[in-house]
Amino acid sequence: MNGEKLNNTASPRQALVTPIRPAYRSDVTAQGKVLLSRVGLRIPEQLSFADWEKAGRQLAGIVDSSSWSLGDWLIYGAAHYSDRYQRVIRAVGLSYKTLRNYSWVSRRFPIERRREDLSFQHHAEVASLPADLQDRLLDACTAGGWTTKKLRDKVRTVNAVNSSAAPSRELVSRVDVPAPRLRLWQAAARRSGTDLSDWLLSSLDQAAAAVLGDNTVAESATSTDEVVTAIHVASKDE
């Protein structure tokens, strides 16, 4: 995959990668198919180059589909179950930080604007840009067969031009916290199985949802279009 543009569409008849469960079964045969389990692939000894390539394309499509689907799933959960969805994320072993990234890209690209011929990562590279510029760059990706690396370089050029033409909008805030309270937060984060920054984001999202309502928080929780705020949490003992 390595940033290359792949055509990941395949009809059910062409499917070469077949999910299996449980992963440890040794008696499973699928007439030369690549068998996919939760912990890896079982590949036939004499797999042809063409079939090996086809399997890679299908796997790339699975990765992209999972990223979009998990993003949409989190958006729905944040909008409808703001008091419970973080608990479910932890229970199923997902990374809140990763899901926030997926949901941010998914929100920036409603399903009707997503390009099947481009990867999720292509969309992620341009997600911070205005919609019209997103479309122009993605059109160029399709026409020119750009890798994600080439697209990333183009986006850097655009951002460099914009940053030189506009004043910085970054806001940095410092919050002084009594040492006992900071230790309490750290303990809660450890108990939740997340780092302190993720735990704070999750807790603040829940508090905001309780005050402002689910929809308001869902629309703003993953957006970075406006002011970027970095909060430095420091103990008063520092």
C-alpha positions as CSV (number, residue, x, y, z in Angstrom):
1,M,0.0,0.0,0.0
2,N,2.7,2.6,1.0
3,G,0.7,5.6,-0.2
4,E,0.0,4.2,-3.7
5,K,-3.4,4.7,-5.3
6,L,-5.1,1.4,-5.7
7,N,-8.3,0.3,-7.4
8,N,-9.8,-1.6,-4.6
9,T,-13.2,-2.4,-6.1
10,A,-14.0,-6.1,-6.6
11,S,-17.2,-8.0,-7.1
12,P,-18.2,-10.8,-4.8
13,R,-17.3,-13.4,-7.5
14,Q,-13.8,-11.9,-7.7
15,A,-13.2,-12.0,-4.0
16,L,-10.0,-13.8,-3.2
17,V,-9.6,-13.0,0.5
18,T,-12.1,-15.0,2.6
19,P,-12.7,-14.4,6.3
20,I,-12.4,-17.4,8.6
21,R,-13.1,-18.1,12.2
22,P,-11.6,-19.4,14.4
23,A,-8.1,-18.4,13.2
24,Y,-6.4,-21.4,14.6
25,R,-8.2,-24.1,12.6
26,S,-5.8,-26.0,10.4
27,D,-8.4,-28.0,8.5
28,V,-9.9,-25.1,6.6
29,T,-9.5,-25.1,2.8
30,A,-10.9,-22.6,0.4
31,Q,-9.7,-23.8,-3.0
32,G,-6.6,-21.6,-3.3
33,K,-8.1,-18.5,-1.6
34,V,-6.3,-16.3,0.9
35,L,-7.9,-16.9,4.3
36,L,-8.2,-13.8,6.5
37,S,-8.5,-14.1,10.3
38,R,-8.3,-11.6,13.2
39,V,-4.6,-12.4,13.6
40,G,-3.4,-12.6,10.0
41,L,-3.5,-14.3,6.6
42,R,-3.3,-18.0,5.6
43,I,-1.8,-17.9,2.1
44,P,-1.7,-20.9,-0.3
45,E,1.8,-22.2,-1.1
46,Q,1.4,-21.8,-4.8
47,L,-0.4,-18.4,-5.0
48,S,0.2,-16.8,-8.3
49,F,1.6,-13.2,-8.6
50,A,-1.7,-12.0,-10.1
51,D,-3.7,-13.5,-7.2
52,W,-1.2,-12.1,-4.7
53,E,-1.6,-8.7,-6.2
54,K,-5.4,-9.1,-6.2
55,A,-5.4,-10.0,-2.5
56,G,-3.4,-6.9,-1.7
57,R,-5.9,-4.7,-3.5
58,Q,-8.8,-6.4,-1.6
59,L,-7.0,-5.9,1.7
60,A,-6.4,-2.3,1.0
61,G,-10.1,-1.9,0.3
62,I,-10.9,-3.6,3.6
63,V,-8.6,-1.1,5.5
64,D,-10.2,1.9,3.8
65,S,-13.8,0.6,4.4
66,S,-12.9,0.0,8.1
67,S,-11.6,3.5,8.5
68,W,-14.7,5.1,7.0
69,S,-17.0,2.8,8.8
70,L,-15.4,3.3,12.2
71,G,-15.5,7.1,11.7
72,D,-19.2,7.0,10.8
73,W,-19.8,4.7,13.8
74,L,-18.2,7.2,16.2
75,I,-20.1,10.1,14.8
76,Y,-23.4,8.3,15.4
77,G,-22.4,7.3,18.9
78,A,-21.3,10.8,19.8
79,A,-24.6,12.2,18.5
80,H,-26.9,9.7,20.0
81,Y,-25.2,8.2,23.1
82,S,-22.9,11.0,24.4
83,D,-23.1,9.6,28.0
84,R,-22.1,6.1,27.0
85,Y,-20.2,5.9,23.8
86,Q,-16.7,6.3,25.3
87,R,-17.3,3.4,27.6
88,V,-18.2,1.2,24.7
89,I,-15.0,2.3,22.9
90,R,-12.9,1.2,25.8
91,A,-14.9,-2.0,26.2
92,V,-14.3,-3.2,22.6
93,G,-10.6,-2.2,22.8
94,L,-10.5,0.7,20.3
95,S,-8.3,3.7,20.5
96,Y,-10.3,6.9,21.2
97,K,-7.6,9.1,19.6
98,T,-7.5,7.0,16.4
99,L,-11.3,7.0,16.2
100,R,-11.4,10.7,16.6
101,N,-9.1,11.0,13.6
102,Y,-11.4,8.7,11.6
103,S,-14.5,10.5,12.6
104,W,-13.0,13.9,11.8
105,V,-12.1,12.8,8.3
106,S,-15.5,11.1,7.9
107,R,-17.3,14.3,9.0
108,R,-15.2,16.4,6.6
109,F,-16.3,14.1,3.8
110,P,-20.0,13.1,3.8
111,I,-20.4,9.8,2.1
112,E,-21.5,11.3,-1.2
113,R,-18.2,13.1,-1.5
114,R,-16.0,10.1,-0.8
115,R,-14.0,8.8,-3.8
116,E,-14.0,5.1,-4.2
117,D,-10.9,5.2,-6.5
118,L,-8.9,7.0,-3.7
119,S,-7.8,5.7,-0.3
120,F,-9.0,7.0,3.0
121,Q,-5.5,8.4,3.6
122,H,-5.9,10.5,0.4
123,H,-9.0,12.1,1.9
124,A,-7.3,12.5,5.3
125,E,-4.4,14.5,3.7
126,V,-6.8,17.2,2.4
127,A,-9.4,17.0,5.1
128,S,-8.3,20.3,6.8
129,L,-8.7,22.3,3.5
130,P,-11.9,24.0,2.2
131,A,-14.2,21.7,0.4
132,D,-13.6,23.2,-3.1
133,L,-9.9,22.9,-2.7
134,Q,-10.3,19.3,-1.4
135,D,-12.2,18.4,-4.6
136,R,-9.6,20.1,-6.9
137,L,-6.7,18.2,-5.2
138,L,-8.6,14.9,-5.2
139,D,-9.5,15.4,-8.9
140,A,-5.8,15.9,-9.6
141,C,-5.0,12.7,-7.6
142,T,-7.3,10.7,-9.8
143,A,-6.1,12.3,-13.0
144,G,-2.4,12.0,-12.2
145,G,-2.4,8.8,-10.1
146,W,-0.8,10.7,-7.2
147,T,0.5,8.8,-4.2
148,T,-0.5,10.1,-0.7
149,K,3.1,11.3,-0.4
150,K,2.8,13.5,-3.5
151,L,-0.6,14.8,-2.3
152,R,0.9,15.5,1.1
153,D,3.6,17.6,-0.5
154,K,1.0,19.6,-2.4
155,V,-1.0,20.2,0.7
156,R,2.2,21.5,2.5
157,T,2.7,23.9,-0.3
158,V,-0.9,25.2,0.0
159,N,-0.6,25.5,3.8
160,A,2.7,27.3,3.5
161,V,1.2,29.9,1.1
162,N,-1.9,30.3,3.4
163,S,0.2,30.7,6.6
164,S,2.4,33.4,5.1
165,A,-0.7,35.3,4.0
166,A,-2.7,35.1,7.2
167,P,-1.9,35.7,10.9
168,S,-1.6,32.7,13.2
169,R,-4.9,31.6,14.9
170,E,-3.3,29.3,17.4
171,L,-4.3,29.9,21.1
172,V,-2.3,28.3,23.9
173,S,-3.9,28.2,27.4
174,R,-2.4,27.1,30.7
175,V,-4.6,25.6,33.4
176,D,-3.1,25.4,36.8
177,V,-4.4,22.4,38.7
178,P,-3.8,21.4,42.4
179,A,-1.4,18.5,42.6
180,P,-3.9,16.2,44.4
181,R,-6.5,16.7,41.6
182,L,-3.9,16.1,38.9
183,R,-2.9,12.8,40.5
184,L,-6.6,11.9,40.8
185,W,-7.1,12.5,37.0
186,Q,-3.9,10.5,36.2
187,A,-5.3,7.6,38.3
188,A,-8.6,7.7,36.5
189,A,-6.9,7.8,33.1
190,R,-4.8,4.7,34.1
191,R,-8.0,2.9,35.3
192,S,-9.7,3.7,32.0
193,G,-6.7,2.3,30.0
194,T,-5.9,5.6,28.3
195,D,-3.3,8.3,28.6
196,L,-4.2,11.6,30.4
197,S,-4.7,13.7,27.3
198,D,-7.2,11.2,25.9
199,W,-9.0,10.9,29.2
200,L,-9.3,14.6,29.5
201,L,-10.7,15.0,26.0
202,S,-13.2,12.3,26.6
203,S,-14.3,13.7,30.0
204,L,-14.6,17.2,28.6
205,D,-16.6,16.0,25.7
206,Q,-19.1,14.3,28.1
207,A,-19.3,17.4,30.2
208,A,-19.9,19.6,27.2
209,A,-22.6,17.2,25.9
210,A,-24.4,17.4,29.2
211,V,-24.5,21.2,29.1
212,L,-24.8,21.9,25.4
213,G,-26.6,18.9,24.0
214,D,-25.4,15.9,21.9
215,N,-25.6,17.5,18.5
216,T,-23.6,20.6,19.3
217,V,-20.8,18.5,20.7
218,A,-20.9,16.0,17.8
219,E,-20.5,18.8,15.3
220,S,-17.6,20.4,17.0
221,A,-15.7,17.7,18.8
222,T,-13.7,16.6,15.8
223,S,-13.4,19.9,14.0
224,T,-10.2,21.9,13.7
225,D,-11.4,24.5,11.2
226,E,-11.5,27.4,13.7
227,V,-9.2,28.0,16.6
228,V,-6.6,25.4,17.5
229,T,-6.4,25.3,21.3
230,A,-3.6,23.6,23.2
231,I,-4.2,23.3,26.9
232,H,-1.2,22.8,29.1
233,V,-2.3,21.2,32.3
234,A,0.2,21.9,35.1
235,S,0.3,21.1,38.7
236,K,0.5,24.1,41.1
237,D,3.6,22.4,42.5
238,E,5.5,23.0,39.3
